[in-house]
Every structure is written in C-alpha cells, then in structure tokens.
Amino acid sequence: MKNDLLRGLESASSNAAAATIVDSAVRASKGTVRPGYVRPIDFKHGRVDMTHGSGGRATAQLVDELFLSAFDNVWLRAQNDSARIVAPHGRMVIATDSHVISPLFFPGGDIGCLSVHGTINDVAMAGAKPLYLAATFVLEEGFPLADLRRIVYSMADAARAAGVPIVTGDTKVVEQGKGDGVFITTTGIGVVPDGVDIAGDRARPGDAILVSGTLGDHGVAIMSLRENLSFETTIESDTAALHELVATMVSAVPGIHCLRDPTRGGLATTLNEIATQSRCGMVIREAALPVKPQVRAACEFLGLDPLYVANEGKLCAIVPAGDATRVLGAMRAHPLGSDAAIIGEVIDDPHHFVQMETSFGGRRNVDWLTGEQLPRIC
Amino acid sequence: MKYIDEFRDGNLARRIAAAIGREADPKRRYHLMEFCGGHTHAISRYGIKDLLPPNVEMIHGPGCPVCVLPIGRIDNAIELAARPNLTLATYADTMRVPASKGLSLMKAKARGADIRMVYSSADALRLARELPQREVVFFAIGFETTTPPTAVAILEAAASGLENFSVFCNHVLTPAAIANILESPEVREFGSLPLDGFIGPAHVSTVIGTQPYEYFAEEYERPVVIAGFEPLDVMQAILMLVRQLNERRAEVENEFTRAVTREGNVKAKSLVAEVFELRSSFEWRGLGEVPYSALRIKDEYRAYDAEARYGITYRSVADNKACECGAILRGVKKPTDCKVFGTVCTPENPIGSCMVSSEGACAAHYTYGRFKDVRVVATTA
C-alpha cells in the first residue's frame, strides 16, 4: 500500500515537473506552440484515471495514442463504433472469453497475449479459421499506464503473429478498489471450412483421444507466482494460438470429431464435458499422459493432479480410430504439437464416466473438478 | 520423479499383490482398517482395491481431520469470522464443510467475512504481521502432524509479542480415536464391525513414534502396521498385516522405517507439550464425545487462545438425519450404504463432512471409484 502511494506521489510530482517544463517552453516560444498541439499521454509515469473512460477527449486520446497505434489496421483507423467486414461464405463461429488472471504478467506471457490466444483457440476448436477479434478493457483507476501499454502491445504482437486483427473495441474505467488492474474480454469470429464438422457431441465409442502436448504448464507457472505459494520453477506458461496447428490437423483429417482446449479445470474437465455431451464414456492411460517432470514435481508437493491444472496452448482431439496415427503425425510435425500423444479411447458407457488406468495397475474415475483448484488462472 | 516413482512402480505392485494373494488364507476374511484419510485417498486414487484378493477388505477409518470436525466447531469458526476487524486464516479443506443454517466458511466469505486460505500456521502468522490493524485467528485443525507447527506459531507469536494473533484450537489425537473405535459396541459387543488389524499413518508416527500403538496391539490383540502414503507403502503394509494375522501375532510393525522411529520426534513432542494440554473431552463427528481425545492451549498461552479471547461457547449440533457420516467414520457403513450418497450429497453440495475433504471416504469413493458401483466394463483394446 505504502509503496503504491509513494509511487503515485512520485508520478504526480514528475507530472508537475513535466508541466513546468512545458510552461517554460510555452513562455520561451512566446506563444508559438503549434496550433492543435496535444501533450502526449505520459506512458512512463502516468496512471489510468476516470477521465480515460469518460468517453471524452481523454478517452479519445488513449484510443488514439495507445490502442490505434498498437493494433493499427484499416478498420480501427476508420474510427467508427463498429467494424464493417465482408461476410465470408460458409458457416461462421463466434466465441468470447473474459480474462481476469492474477498476476497480470507471468513467465511465458501476460494477460494481453493470453486474451488473444484464448479467444483464437475457442474459435479454432470448431475447426474454424479465426478472422477478426474485438477487445474490451475494464481498467481500474490508478493502474499504471506503462503496464497498460505493455499489455496492449503484447496483444498487438500476438494478434499480428496469429494473423488475426483486432478490429473493434471498448474501454471502461472503474474506481479504485472496484477492479483489479485490468480485465480484458475478447470476442472472435471465424469461418469453418466446408466438410468440417467438429463438435463436442461427436465422440463415438472406439474413437482415439489425443492431446497436443504436455499438461499443466500454464497453471503451474501461475501458481509459482501466487503470494501464498511462491516457489521457484523454470516452467513457463504454454499460452499460444492453436489455429495453425488445427489447420494442419484438419487438412490431414477433415473428419476429426471433437477438438477442445483444456483450460480451466484441465484435461479432466474437458474429457468429462465431451463425455457428457457425446453421451459416452472414456478410458485414458496414466502412463501415456505427457507431463513435464517439473510440473509433476510441483503438483506432487502442492497436492494437485496435473489432469486438473490449466493449459493455454494445448488441445485435446477425438478422432476415428483409423485416423489416429495420421492426426498424430500432423500434430507432431507442427512445433505446437511436437509432444502430442494418443492417451486413450472413447467407450460405450451410459454413465458417461471418464476412467483412467493408473500406472500403478488399478483403475479409477477421473471426475469433474470439484470446487476451485486455483482462482483467476486465466 | 526420483524418490517418488520408486514408490509407485506398477510392476512391484503386482509382485506384492501376488504375494498377498498367495499368502491370504482363502478360508478366512481379513478386515483391515486404514485409519487415516490419506491412506483412503491413496487406496482410491491408485485403485489398490483392484489389486487385492476378494477376502482382503479395506475399511475406511475416521482419520480425516476435516471429516471429524463437528458442525458446532464450524459454527464457532463462522461466528469468529463474522466479527468486525477479525480475519480468519484457515486451511482450504474446511471452507466447504457444511455448518448450521445452510452456511459454510465459503458462504460466510461470500457474505463479506474476511476468511483467508493458508497453507500453514506460518502463513497465518505472517498474515497477522502484515495486518497489524486486524485481529488474525488461525483455525487450527488436524491430528498430530499439524499440531507441532501450530505450537511453533504460538511460541513465535509469544516471543515476538505479536498481540493480534490467536489460535482456534481443534487439534485431535489419533490413538484416542482408535481406542474409541475398538471400545465401540459394534466392535466389542455386537461384532457387527469385524476389525482384524490397522494401518497406522506414518506422518503421525514421525511425530509420536510407534510406541503409542503398542497398547492397542497388546490390549485389544490387533496388529498395527505404520505405513507411508505411497501406494506401494500401503500394499506392503497390507501384506505385513496378512502375515501377522496368519501367524496369530498382534504387534506394532513399522513399514515406514525411512522416517519413523519408536520414540518419534522428541523435539516436536516437547513443543506440543509446552503449549498444549489434554481436553477432558471433545466432540468428534461420528464418534461423539471422546474423552481425552483433543488438545487445548495451556493457560500460560491463554492470550493466544481464541476460545478464551473471544469467549467462544460450544454448542453441539446434530448431523442431518439422512447423513450416514457418523457410521461411515466408525467403519460401520460404506459410502454406498448412505441413501444420499451421490444423489443429494455430492462434492459440489456436500450434506456430510465425508463428502467434503478429498480424504473423506465418500469424496474418495465418489471421485475415484464411483464407476465400480455400476460395473462399467471398459472395452479397450
């Protein structure tokens, strides 16, 4: 608290110093300041205040100097309340995702790139090619503008790398104490190629279950930073956009039945969701699950199960048994799927249980996550 | 993972399972109680029952600190948390235990009570230092394993003159609970609960040693094997109990020689003795009032005793009528014998405490073993 207060006072005094410099510059130039000059936002020491969300000049300036300049594209430059896009042919998908992660910056990423990846992945899990994103920011009064800029540029980089522009957005500011720095909601739209029909209710007995890589990296990276846990680890979040991996998989096998990214609640939750939707059961093999040794170790001493720990750059695929090797080959050929593995099978089961053959030799349920394993993970 | 994988080796497990199968006398049954919820969890999670012959039966005991906490004690904790200017620091497990009036600590938190989840008594102490303007109470629960750290927290608070810290003490004792089960009418008179031997918790014995169990082995003629929590530890302990019963021995044996001695941790025991003394009686869920089964803070450290400091009065509250937690904790019934198991009572909406903690018999069976009740046969290749 005290440090925050001090920092606030320091930044206020540096604003005052900056104002004095400007004043003297104005005096020295004897009124020759360029007409229409607007003093730029102080992204070094400045903080979000209520005017940034008022819809007035300060909001416009923030949009112009930060969002527009970072996300820069033809739709944003048009400066309309909405983005006008050409409707593609075929079936479209739309997905939305809010991000409230704490801490905002973590090994391997931050809330900015996470908010881009999260929604791109939700669109991609329908087998769709993501086309456009919209972004909404809820900022807390007092949030450092330097952090905001870092987050926004991280989003811009992620969107650019993924080839999915952020075409419209909104910013609101809430009073201090009523938010937690920044919350970001992103919405994405995409188009599904003809002949692709991927949905959570399409798993069939006999299908193979695959995952694209190691489980639990994101959750463990976040946990290592939590104030009441803090432990040292070399694990980084796996946050990544998976649409290109999906595109390779779909072009190898258009008949993939289900795709889903196991985020909150981990793989266990994803498998239970699909089993319920598809009215089937599943059996997975513990020995086949890819888990990094560091993640296993962290889970061991925290008493967690990697099956329930969040991922942000992994997917689970359910494919007809005959296509499993081909999909696996396509996944492994992509950098984001190099650790892909076949982990189990879909079975007929009126109770929709997900079971696991333990490495120990027994068998058990892999149930839905109960309660909250770790709040605000994404 | 080194030092972990060795104790979860499937091949070794099959070898021990084969030995149990070979040595268990087919003409008799073996009723073995794993006292501790940690063992219950390991048995369910690794599917150990699948590896045992049908005449070796595991009975879940009451050794789950969250499960045995009576409703009245949770009510007390909620009353404390509802006080203005008070912060309650608690282990996460207790958050969802149902209390009176449909409340739980989780629900009290949602209604504005300042309740923080901590991983240790040291975290609670740190919280008190970080919040000097608030009163911080540590909701201390657990068997002999969590007692020494609570003692250390109280001693540290006393040494540093930390005035805004106190402890709501609910520490209970393992041997007293086992004695209570062996004295119960189901075991002694009716014989409706056959108990041939016990698996004792290794973490408790790292503190108290194996010596306190010698009395049961002798007095009640029941063998005890102190075992670790890895699945191979449990398998090995089962084999050792089968051998003792076959040879008509009733001894205390130590499977967990890698950390447990007869005397235990003398330093930890002396810390506990410095701060705590026996309560003449304490209510356990399932067992009722059990004499000399729990600890209270000594008068010398009264300043750190939340019960004295805030004038807490205990009121016993009966369990929900439909809930069989009591009988399940005594080993008399199985989770599936309870009418509300898996229907009204689930981990999301627990009616009884056995469904709350992952160490509770009901939660362990619901989470890991439910599919066995309906005989789903997997058709894997």
Interface residues (C-beta under 8 A of the other chain):
Chain A: P205 N228 L229 G281 V283 P293 R296 A297 E300 G344 E345 I347 D348 D349 H351 F353 Q355 E357 T358 S359 F360 G361 G362 R363 R364 N365 D367 T370 G371
Chain B: M1 I4 R8 G10 A13 R14 A17 S44 R45 Y46 G47 I48 K49 D50 L51 M95 R96 M117 V118 Y119 D123 P231 P347 E348 A363 Y366 T367 Y368 G369 R370 F371 V374 V376 A378 T379 T380 A381
